[in-house]
Amino acid sequence: MIEDNKPTALIMIFGATGDLAKRKLFPSIYRLFQKEQINKFAVVGVARRPLSNDEFQANVKDSILTFAGENEKVDEFASHFYYHSHDVSSSESYIQLKEIADRLDSHYQLEGNRIFYLAMAPEFFGTIAEQVKEQGLTDTNGYKRLVIEKPFGHSFESALELNEQIRTAFNEDEIYRIDHYLGKEMVQNIEVIRFANAIFEPLWNSRYISNIQVTSSETLGVEERGRYYEKSGALRDMVQNHILQMVALLAMEPPIRLTTEEIRSEKVRALRSLRPMKKDEVNQYFVRGQYAAGTLNGAQVPGYREEPMVDPDSNTETFVAGKLMIDNFRWAGVPFYIRTGKRMDIKSTKIVVQFKDIPMNLYYKTEETLHPNLLVIHIQPDEGITLLLNAKKTGTNMKSTPVQLSFSNKGTDRINTPEAYERLLYDSMRGDATNFTHWDEVALSWKFVDSISNYWESTKETSFPNYESGTTGPKSADELLEKDGHSWWPVENLDLEGNC
């Protein structure tokens, strides 16, 4: 049940001394407090490091000043934070945590509502879930919810094993699997653009759409995450979750009502319609890349194989491009092109919906082709929507030119736009799981990705590294579209102020 009033909760953050808590969680909770969306709450930081409550509160205040850039009521806010030095495998440690939780529940009148936020490695998820149940931390009159970060497994089999472990203590409707892309304003806007506008939904099918392109590029390399990335790669790190979630939102059928269950059900149907990859088809539909040394923003940067904790002969991909086909009545024959990579020339996440050409070009005497109509959804770093149409070019004899109708969410509205984690934390406290992934979505995504990753891991990519840092990726990614008569829409020319 979704709560409309100000939610109350005791939030226990496992991994509270980590980077995620410092950069995202503490500032997000602070913004909710500052906006008076929450007032009756307490946070217990749980981690191995020995800290006092005062030391932990000082860390929280430092996080707010550094990452939220404000200090209004920061002392009052930090007074809601407590710390427990914790051994994940020790039953006694959970008994002590329960004593703290019960005391804070009474002090802050939290009605027994508890959120267990696991901001740590997934190998501990099962142990924590089992222990919080066995030691009575979930035995309250309020709700209990488990919020977990990616990666949720390394394959379908490992994800299934992990899911079975946490399901011993929590029901599916109590498990909130975070995909922070689903908390982004413009990702959530996909649904509204489609289903609240009469000009789009009738055209949202294979009769009118030529192709859809989803690009998520980063300028950063793997930085200090070499050990993690060697086990993951771009396919598992980005495609299995963020990219496929955006594809599901673009491809899903209209839900019969805007409820968590109905929206998730339609996303599952869309993912189930993805055409699976056979081994001999992977190279036909997917391209992998790995960045070499190069120049980015005027500075020399190392190649992936020179990064810390990376195998100097690594076969791990840092770039993926693919052609997805959705085998249902709505999307038959429409390619969904995806690409994501590190050390690219620009940091950007955009969706480009390219509509088909009109049946007959009446302007063939003045121009051979018309610019295709495009709907561009800008997700980050700028947020907005661009609709590209053709109009008469001023001062010409009925010659057309592409014009943009643009909405930018970086003006005054942008100031009040919540960060992804802020929105998702608030939703978890309210009991709204719409923007969290259901197990069925996770399972289908892993099954699709596994067929590709299994093939790639069994074959050495001899061309690695195959794209320079500061470029748009390997040439084979361009060829993937060229053989279909398409090309990638350039990210830098589709910004809100740019010219197409």
N, C-alpha and C positions, 0 to 999 in steps of 0.2 A: 504494500500500500504506500502511495506517495504522500508524504506529509507536506501540507501547504504552509503551516506555521513555522516559526523559527525552530529548526531542528536542534535537539540536544544530543550530545554523545561524548563518551570517553573514547579517545582515539589512542590506540597503542601502536606506535611506530617501531617496528622491528628493523634495525639498521639505521637508527636515529643519528648516528655520528657520520653517516655516509654523505656522499656528494648530492644525491637526489634530495635527501631531506633538507640539506642546507640551501640548495639552489632553488628548489621548486616547492617542497611541501610546507616548510615554515612560512615563506612569503605568501603562499596561497591561503593558508589558514589565517594569516594576519590580515589579508585583504578582506576576507569574509568577516572577520571581527571588526575591521575598520568601517565597513559598510553596514554594520549592525545586522548582518544576515544571521549571525550566530552570537549568542552571549553566554548561554549556559553550556560550557564545554570544559574539558580538561584533556591534556595530552601527556601521555607517559612515553618518554623516549627509552627505547630498549636496545642495548648494544653491549658488546663485551668490554669496552673500554671503561675503566673505573672513573666515574665522575660524581661529584656532589650535585644536588639540585641547583645550587647557586652557580656552579661552573656550567651546567647545562643551560640554564637560563641566560647566562652571559653569551654562550654560543648562539642561542636563538636570537638574541638582540643583535649580535654581530651579523647574523644572516639577514635580518630585516633591513638593517642599515645598508648592507652591501648590495642585496638583490632586489629589495623593494624600494630602496632609496628614500625612506621616510622614517620618522621616529615618533610620530604622534601616538600617544598612549602605549608606547612600546613596553614600558615597565609594567603597566597593568596587564598587557597581553602576555608578557613572558611569565607573569605570576601564575598563569594557568598551566605551566609546563613543569613536569617532574621527570626524574630520571631513575632508571633501574639498571644496574650493571648485571648482565644476564649471560647465563650459559645455556645455549639453545637445547642441549641434550640433557640438562639437569632438571629432574622433576622438582627438586627443592626450589630451584630458581622460579619456576612457574607458581609454586605455592606462595612464595614471597610476592610475586607480581599480583596474584589474586588479592592478597591482603591490601596492597596499595590501591588496586582497582576498586575494591569494596569501600575503602575509606574515602576515595575521591568521589565515588558515585553518591555517597551520602552527603559529603560536604557541598558538592555542586548541584545536587538534586538532578541527577542525570537520568533517572527513571530506568536504570539498568541497561541503557542503550550502549552498545560496544562495537567499535570498529577495530579490527585487527589489520593493520596495514603492513604488508610484508615488502619492505624496500631492501631486499637482499637477494642473495643467490638462490635460484629455484631448488637446489638440492636440499635446502632446509625447510621448504614449504610443508612437506608431509609431516616432518617431525613436529613443527610448530603447531600445525592443525591438530595433530593427535594429542599433544600435550595440553593445549588450551582446553580441549574437551575433557581429558582425563582428570585434570586438576581443578575442574569446576569453573573456569573463567567464562564459559558460555552459559552457565546456569544462572540466568537472571530473568526478571520479569519483562525486560525490554527486548529489543532486537539484537541480533548478533550478525555481523557482516565481515566477510573476509575480502580484503582488497589486495590484489596481487599484480606485480609488475611483470612485463615480459623480460626475458624470454620464457614463454610457457612451453617448456620442452624443447627438444632439439630435432624431433621428428614426430610423426604420428604416434609411434609406439611409446616413446618417452613421455609425450604429452598425455597419452591415455593412462600410463602408469601414475603420473603425477596427479591427474584428475581423480583417479580412484583413491589415492591417498587422502586428498583433501575432502573428498566426498564422505569419508568416514566420520567427519566432524561437522560438515556444513552441507546444507542442501544446495541444489543448483541456484535457487533464487536468493541464496545468501552469499553467493560468490560473485565478486565484481572484478572481472579481468580488465585491467586498464590498457587501453590503446590511446595514448594521449592525442593522436590525430583526431579521434572522435570527439575530443573536447574543443577542437579548433572551430572558431566562429564560422568560417566559410565552408568547412566540411559539413557542419550541421545545416548550413544554408542550402546544400545540394537538394535536400528533401523539400524545402520550401520553394526553391526555384522551380522544381519540377511540378509539385502538386498544388501550388497556390497561384499558378499563372496559366490562363487558358491558351496563351500563344505557344507554350512549350510542350505540354503533355501530349496534345494530339500529334505533334511532330516527332515525339520521342520514340522512334522505332526505325526499322530497317528500310522503310519506304523513303524516309526523308534524311536520315543520317548516314553520311559516308563512312566516317570513322571517329573514334574517340581516342584522345591521347592524354595520358597521365604521366607527368614528369615530376620527379622529386630529386633535385640535384643539390649537392653540398659542396662547398669550397674546402671544408676541413678534410683532413686525412683521418686516419684511425687514432691519431694522437697517442694517448697512453692506454688505449684499449686493444693493443695488439694481441694479447693473449686471448681475450674474448673473441675478437674478430677472426682469428685463425680457426676457431671452432664454429663460427657462424657464417660469415660472408654476407654479401649484400642480399642474396636471395632469402636467407632466413631472417636477416636483420630488418629488412624493409618490405620485401614483397609479401611474405607470408602473413604479415599483419597489416601495416599501414596501407600499402598499395591495394591489396585485395579487398580491404574494407571500403576504400573509395570506389573501387569497381563495383562492389555489391550495392552501394548506395546509388550509383549511376544506373545500374542495370535492373534493380528490383522492380517488381510490379507495385502499383499503388496499394497500400494496406487498406483494409476495410475500415479501420479506425486508427488514430494516432496513439496507440498504446505500446508499451514495451514489448508485449508478447506478439502483437501483429507485425510491428516493424521488424523485429528479429526474425519472425517466421518468413517474411518476404526476402530478407537478406540471405537466409539459409537456402531458399529456393533458387535465388540467383547464383549462389556459389555452387549449388548442386548441378546447375546447368553448364558450368564451365567444362569445356571439352578437355578431357584428360590427355596427358602427353604420353605417347608410347616412346620407347627408347630410340627408335629410328626416326622419330619426329622432332626430338629436342633441338637438334641443330637447325632444323627448318623453321622453328618457331621462336627460338631463344638464342640470345647472344650474351656472352660473358666477357668482362674486361677486367684489367688490373692496371692501376695507374703507375706510370714511370715518373722519374724526376722531371721537373719542369719549372716554369716560371708562373707565379700566381700573384697578381697585384704588385708586380715589379720585384718580387722576392723569389729566390731560388728555394724550392721545396724538395724533399727527398721522395724517392719512389716507395711504393708499399713495402718492397722487400728490404729496404733500408730502415724501416721503422722499428722502434724498440719492441722486443718480444715477438718478432715476426720471423718465420723461417726464411732464410735467404734464397731458398728455392721454392717458395710457397706457390701452391696451386689455387689459393683462395681468391675468389672474385670480389672486386670492389665496385663493379658496375654490372648491371643487368638490364637488358632490353628484351622485350618479349611481345609476341602477338597472341592475344587471348581471343578465343572464339566462344561465344555463348550460344549453345544449341537449344534455343527455344523459339517460339513463334515470333516474339517481338524483335529479337536480335539476330536472327539467322542471316549470316553473310556479312555482318558488320564487325570489322576488327577493332578490338580494344588494344591499342599500343601502349605499353608501359615502359618506363625507363627510370632508373635510379642509379646514382653513382656518387662516389667521393672524389675530392680534388677536381671537381668540375669548374668551369669558368665562372659560374654564377650560382649563388644560393637561391633556390626558387622551388616552390611547389605550385604547379598549375595544372588545370584540366582544360583541354581544348576540345570542344564538340564541333566537328566540321560537318556542315550540312551538305547534301548533294546539290549538284548543279541543277538549275532549272532545265526543263525538257528541251527548250529551244532558246537560243541566244538571239534576241531581237536586235542586239547591238553589234552584230558580227561585222557590219560595214566599218565601224569606227574602232573596234577592238576584237581580237580573235577570241579572247576568253574573258569571263567576268571573275572577279575575286570571289571565292566561296564565302558564304555566310558562316560566321564563327560565333560561338558562345564560349567565352573564356572565364573560368572561375579562378581567381587569384587567391591562393590559400595562404602563402607566406613567401617573403616577409611582408609584402603589402597585401592587404585584404580588399577584395572588391570583385566586381563583375564587369565584363566588357562584352557588348554585343556589336559585332562587326557587320554592317550592311553596305549595300551599294547605293550611291546617290549621284545626282548629276554633278559633274565637275564644273565649277563656276567659270563662266566665260567661254565654254566650249559648245559645240553643236551636238548636244545629247551624248556626250561621252561620260561614262560613269567613273566614279572613284570610290574606293572604300572609305567609309566614315565609321567612327566609333561612338557608341552610346555607352558611357562609363559611369559606374558607381564606385567610389573609393571609400573604404571604411577607415581612413586614417586621419580624418578631420576631428571635429569635436566629439563625435560618437566614439572614436577609437580610444579616447581617454578612459571611458567607462567600460570598454570591452574586457570581459574577464579573461584571464589566462586560461589555457586548457586545463591545467591541474586544479585551478581554483574552481572552475565549473564542475569538474569530475568529482572533486572532494565534496562539494556541496550536494551534488546529485547522490553520492553514496550515503550522505547523512539523511537525505530526504527519502531514500529508498527508490530512486528512479534509476533503473538499470538500462535504460534505452541506449545510452552511449557507452556501454560496456559490452564486451563480446561474450556471447553464449557459447557453451561447450560445443554445440553443433557447428557453429561458425569456425571455431578453432580447429575442430577435427577435419572439416572439409578443406580448409586452407592448407593444413599440413599434408593431407593426402595428395592435393594437387602439387604442392611444392616438392614433396618427397620424390616423385617420379623424375623431376628435373635434377635435384641435388644428387640422387643416387647415381644417375648417369654421369654427371660432371665429376663426381668423386672417383668414378671408375676409369676416367679418361684424363690423361694429362693434357693441359692446354699449352702447346708448345710455343704459342705466339706471345705468352705473357712475358713482360708487361706490354700491353698493346695500345695504350693511349697515354699521351703526355699529361701531366698535371696542368690544369688551367685550360683544358680543351673541353669539347662537348662529348667526349667518349670515343670508343673505337669506330673506325670506318664501317665495320660490319654492322653496326647499329643503324647507320644510314641505309645500307644496302638491304636491310631487313624490310624497310618500308618501300624502297625504290622498286623492288620486284613486284610490289602490288600497285605501283603507279602513284604512291604517296610519298610524302617527306615529312620530317619532324618540323613542327612550327617552332621557329627560333624563340627561345625563352626571352632573350633580352629585348626583342622587338614587340613583345606582347605585354609589356608593362603598361600601367594605366596612363602614363604620359607619352608613351612611345608611338611610333608610326608603323603601321603594318605595310 
